[in-house]
């Protein structure tokens, strides 16, 4: 007899769905925009402490789309469009650092709480800081933990946060080599979706 594919226990599937749905609620209603943080926070709230029960980030994103379809269909498209247009202006402004758009604004699940996430590329991180200072942009420094494709383990990368016209921006400064080896997904190690300025223009045109 041929081996039948092993099915996941029903309670495992249910718990992953519950976590994904709670994570989607946290993302859309509570201001949490980091999907990794949201799914762990959701599991904690539901009293689920087994990491093997965490849903994939793609499942959390799908749950966010469903939540927005049910509860934000009249407001979410406008919030997304506004952030993509702001991202376009910011990428033009920061063109010297070869920016790439990442996160919910690119994938289409951005809402009123979502920041514009831009990856900048420079081996001189102070160059970005000096540029922001010279342009009189009051940005706050912070760090991000990311794993670049081809690397083992996560590393800390510097960056800055600021708000312009009511929209939050997160600028993550990566080495120039990250243009060839971009940040990878925490789930499967595949490169995260990113868009160039030209690709964002095309996205807005569509």
N, C-alpha and C positions, 0 to 999 in steps of 0.2 A: 504494500500500500504506500501511496505517496504521503509524505509528511504534510499535514495541513498547517497553514500559517497559524502561529500562536496568537490567540486573541488576548487583548488586555482585559484584566478583570473589570467588571462594570463599575465598581466603586472607584477605580483608578481614573477611568474616563470621566465619571461624574465630578470627581474632585478637581480634575484639570479644567473642566468646563466652568466649575464654580469659581476657581481662582482667576481664570481668564476674564469672566464676567465682572468679578469684583475689582480686578485690576483696571478694566475698562471704565468702571464707574469712578475709581480714584483719579484716573487720568482726565476724564472729561468734566468731573465735578469738583475735585479737591485740589487741583493745581499741580499735581504730580505729573511731570512730563517725561521722566525717565522710565522706559518700559521695564527695564530690569528691576529698578527700585519698586515700581508699582506691583509687579507680580510677587515679589517677596513680601511687600507690605500686605498685599491681599491674602497671601497664604497665612501670614501671622494673624491677621484679623479673623480668619476662618478657623484658626487653631490647627492648621495643617503644617507640620514641621518636617515632613519627609521631602527632601529636595527632589527625589525622583518623581514626585507628583506635580512639580512645577510645569505649567504649560510652556510650549515653545513661544518665543517672542512673536513669531508669525501668527500664532493663535491668539495672542493678546491683541495684536494689531487688528485681526479680523473681528474680535469682540468689540473693539473700539469703533470700527466701521458700522457694526450692527447697532451699537448704542447710539451713534450719531444719526443713523438712518431713522431710528425710532423716536429720538428725543431732540435732535438738533438739525433736522432737515431744512429748516427755514433760516438758520443762522450760520451753520458751519461752512457752507460754500463761500459765503462772503468773508468770513474770518480767514479761510484758507487763501482766497484770492488776495486779500489785503497783505498777508504775510509773504506771499510769493512776490508781489510787486515790491514790497520793502526789501526782500532778499535781493532782488534784481538791482535795486539802487545801491545797496550795501556792497554787492559784489563788484559793481562798477567802481565804487569808491575805493575798494580794497584790491583792485585788480593786480597791483604790483606783487601781491602775495599769493597769486594764483588760487583764489578761493574755490571751494567746492561746497555746494549746498548738501546738507545731510538731514536726517531726522524726519519728523512728522510733516514738516512743510513740503518736503520733497515727495514723500510717499502718499500724501493726500489726506491724512487723518488729523491735521492740525486744527485746533479750535481756539477759543478765546484765551486759553491759558498757555498755548504752545509758543515757545521761543523760536526764533530763527537761528538754526545751528549752522555755522560756517566753519569749515576746516581751512586754515591758512597754512601756507607752506614756506618755511624759512629756517635755515640753519642758525640764524641769528634771532633768537626770540626777543631780544631787546629792541630790534628794529621795529617790531609791531608796537611795542610799548611806546617807543619814541614817536611813531607815526600818530598814534591815538592822542598822545600828549600835545603834539604840534597842531593837531586839528581841534584841540580843546574839547575832546570827548571824555567826560568823566566816567571812566571804566574801572570796574573793581576786579582785581586779580583773583584767580582761583586755579585749581588744577583739575584735570580729568584723567580717569584711569581707563586706558584703552589698550587693546592688543592689535598690533599691526600684522597684516598678512605676512606669513613667513617667519614671524617671531614666536617664541615660546613664552607664555606668561604675559601679564598685563604690565604696563609701565605708566608712569605719571607724566602728563604733558601740561605745560602752562597755557594759560589763556585769560580772557577777560570777558566780563559781562557788562552790559549797559542797556539802557532803555532809550528808544527814540520814537517819538510820536505814539507813545503808549504800547509799543511792541518791544518785547525783550529780545536781546541778541546774545548769543554765546559764541565767542570766537575761540577756537581751539587751535593752538599753534603746533604744527607737526613738522618734523624734518622734511627736507625736500625729497628725500627718498620715498616718503609716503605717497608721492604722486604715482609711483610704480607699485608700492606695497601699502594700500590704504587700510584703514581700520577694519577689523574683522568682527563678525557676529559672535556673540558670546555662546550661541547655540551650536553652530556648525563650523565656525572658523572661516566662512566664506566672506568675501569683501562686502562691506555695507554699501547700499545704494548711495551714490553721490552724483551730483550734476554740476557740469561746468556752466559758465555764464551763457554760452550759446545754447546749451541744452535747456536751461531754464527759460530763455526767451522762447524757444520752440514750445515748451510746455504751456507757457502763458498764451501763446498764439492759438494753441489747440483748444 
